[in-house]
Amino acid sequence: MAANTELNVEQKLKALYKLQVIDSKIDKLRSVRGELPMEVADLEDELAGIETRSENMDAEVKQMEASISLNKTKIMDSKANIKKYEKQLENVKNNREFDALNKEIEIAGLEVQAAEKRIKNLQFDIEQKKESKEALSAELEGRKIDLKNKKAELDTIVDETEKEERDLLALREKATASIEERLLNGYNGIRGNVKNGIGIAIIERDSCGGCFSKIPPQRQADIRQRKKILVCEHCGRVLVDAQLAEEVTL
């Protein structure tokens, strides 16, 4: 629906303030949820990270177990070679053959020792990985419980506020239809730049209701006349008088 640009200044101010009231109600509903949606998302990311680490540990253990298997095969092969060389020693014809076979036996023996040492180190590493995996599994279960609780808490809050927020969003859509695009963009811009979401502020105790800066008496008088859209000289929020605010209903 196209915005009605034929409204006078007072009507425009009332339309803007009505939108502010609606947005403040929506902000309040969403603040009830607080940081729960972000906490849920963070927990989901953390769970995914823990699961990935767990899968990586499993893959590393499998690689180490495969390496142990290869080293055991190497030990068997080397021991078989030692037996073969020892058998050949019975038929040597000269010292050169004797020395060469003994050298091969020595090398094969060193290969057995090296493979046994690698197996021992790998087995130690596997035990360490399994202990880390157990601790990680416990952490994973704890995070799953945390996530379940956070989701249940968030679902409860969403269920309690969903209908009200849906109704307010429908009101907001209707309210924005009566505001010209230039004013609406300005209002949205102000809201996006302030922490409390107040784009249209009431004059309260001679001060801006958004930033609490003092408003000069003459400017207050101009605002009460509702002849021009005036903003706070300190924060840029659009200012309305308290009487106008009371006249606005949803």
N, C-alpha and C positions, 0 to 999 in steps of 0.2 A: 504494500500500500504506500502511495506517495505521501511524503510529509506535507502537512498543511503549512504553507508559508504566509498565510493571511492572518495569523494570530497577532494580536498586539503584544507589546512588551510584557505586560502583566501576565497574559496567558502563556507566553513563552517561558517566563520565569516559573510559573506554576507547573508547567509541563516538565521543565528541567528538574524542579525540586521533587516532583512526584517520582520521576525516574530515579533520583537519588535515594528516596525513601525505599523504593523497591530494591535497588542495588545494595543498600545497606542491610536489608533483611536477608538477601541472598548471601552477602558476605558473612553475616552472623551465622547462618546455617552452615556454611562451608567451614567456618572457623571452629565449629563444634567438632568437626572431623579432625581438626588440627593437622598434625603431621602424619596421621595414620596411613593415608595412601602412600606417602613417600617411604614410611617405615616398612610397609608391606612390600613395596617395590624393591627396597634395599635388601630386605630379607630374602626375597626371591632371587635377586642377583647373587647374594652370598651363598645361598643353597646351590645354585648352578655352579658357582666357583668351587665349592667343596666337592660336589659330585664329579666335576672335571678332574680335580686333584686326585680323588679316589680312583677314578678310571685310569689316570696316568700311573698311579702307584701299581695298580694291577698289571698294567702293560709292562712296567719296569720289572716287576717280579717274574713275569712270564719270560722276558728276555734273559734275566739272570738264570732262571731254571733251564732255559735252552742252552745257555753258555755252560752251565754245570754239566749237562748231558754231553755236550761236545767235548768237554775236558775229560770226562770219564771215558769216552770213546778213545780219546788221545792216549790216556793212561793204558787202556787195554792194548792199543796198537803198539805203544812203546814197550810194554812188558813182553808182548809177543815177539817184538824185534830183539829184545834182550835175550830171550830164550833161543831165538834163531841164531843170534851171533855166538851165544855160548856153545851151541851145538856145533857151529862151524869151527870153533876154537879147537875142537878135538881132531880136526883134520888139517890144521895149518901146516904149511911146508917150509915157511921161513919166518924170520923175525918181523919182516915188513908186514906180512899178512896178520901176524899175531898182534902187532901194535895197532894196525888199522881196525881190527875187530874190537880190540879193547877200547879204542877211541869211540867207536860206534856205540859200544855198550855204555860208556861213560856219558855220551851225549843223550842216549835214550833214558838213562837214569836221571839226568838233569831235567829232561822233559817231563818225566813222571813227577819229580819233586815240584817243578814249576806249576804243573797242572793241579797237583794236590793243594798247593798254596792258593792258587786261583779259586779252587772249589771252596776252600775254607773261608776265604775272604767273601766270596759270593754268598755263601750260606749265612755268614754274619750279616751281610747287607740285607739279605732277605728277611732275617729276623727283625732287623731294625725297621724295615719297611712295613712288616706285618704289625709291629707295635705302633708305628705311626698311623697305620690304617685303622687300627682299633680305636685310637684316640680320635681320629678323624670321623669314624663312624659314630662315636658317642657325641661328638660335636654336631654332626649332621642330624642326629635324632633330636638333640636339644633345639636346634634351629627349626626343625620341622614343627615341633610343639609350639615354639614362639610364633611361627608363621600362622599356624592354625588358630591360635588365640587372637592374634592381631586381625586376621581375616574375619573371625567371628565378631570381634568388637566393631570392626569397620562395617560389616554387613548389618549389624544391629543399628548402628547410627544412621547408615544410609536408608534402611527401611523406615526409620522413624522420621527422617527428613525428606525423603524422596518426593512424596506427594506434594508437600508444601513448597519444595523448590520448583517442582514442575509447574505448579500454579503460579508461582512468582515469575518464572521465566515467561509464561504465557502473558502475564500482566506486563512484563517488561517489553515484550515484542509489541504489544498494543500501544504502550506508552511511547515507544520510540517512533511509531508511525506518525505521531503528531508533532514531531520535532524536526525542524529543517536540518539537512545534512551538515551544514557548516557548524551549527551549534552543537549537534550531536558529536561530531568529530572533536570539537574543542573540549567538550565535557569528558569524553572518553580519554582524551589526551591528558587532561588534568588528573583524572583518576589513576591513570597509568604511572604518573610521576610522583604520587604521594603515597605514604605508607598506610594511612588510615582509610583510603578509598573515598574520602570526602571531596567531591568535585564542586558541589553546591553547598555553601556554608551559611548557617544562620548567624545573624549578629546576636551575640549573647554577652551581656554585661559590657557593652560598648566595644566588644572585641570580635574578631573573626572566629567563628566556631571551628575552623579548620586548623589554623596555626596560632590562634589566641593573641594575635597582634592587635593593638588598639586601633580602632577606626575613628578618624576625626568626626566631630559632631556634624559638620556640614555634609560630609560624605554619607553619613548615616541618614540625614534628612533626604538627600538625593535618592538613596536606595529605597526609602519608604515611599517615595513618590512613584516608583515603578515606571519611570519614563524611559530609562535606559538600562541596559544590562551592564552592571558595574562589577569590577573584580577587586579582590584584596590586593593592595599595592605591594604586599610582602610575599604572598604565596601564589597569587594568580587565580585563586578560587573565585567562582561567581558568588556574589553575596546576595542574600535575600533577608528581608525583615522577618521577625518572629511572627507577626500577625499573618503574613502571607503563608508561612509554614503551617499555621493552625488551620488555614482555609483549605489546605490541600488534603484530599481524602483519596484512598485507593479505590 
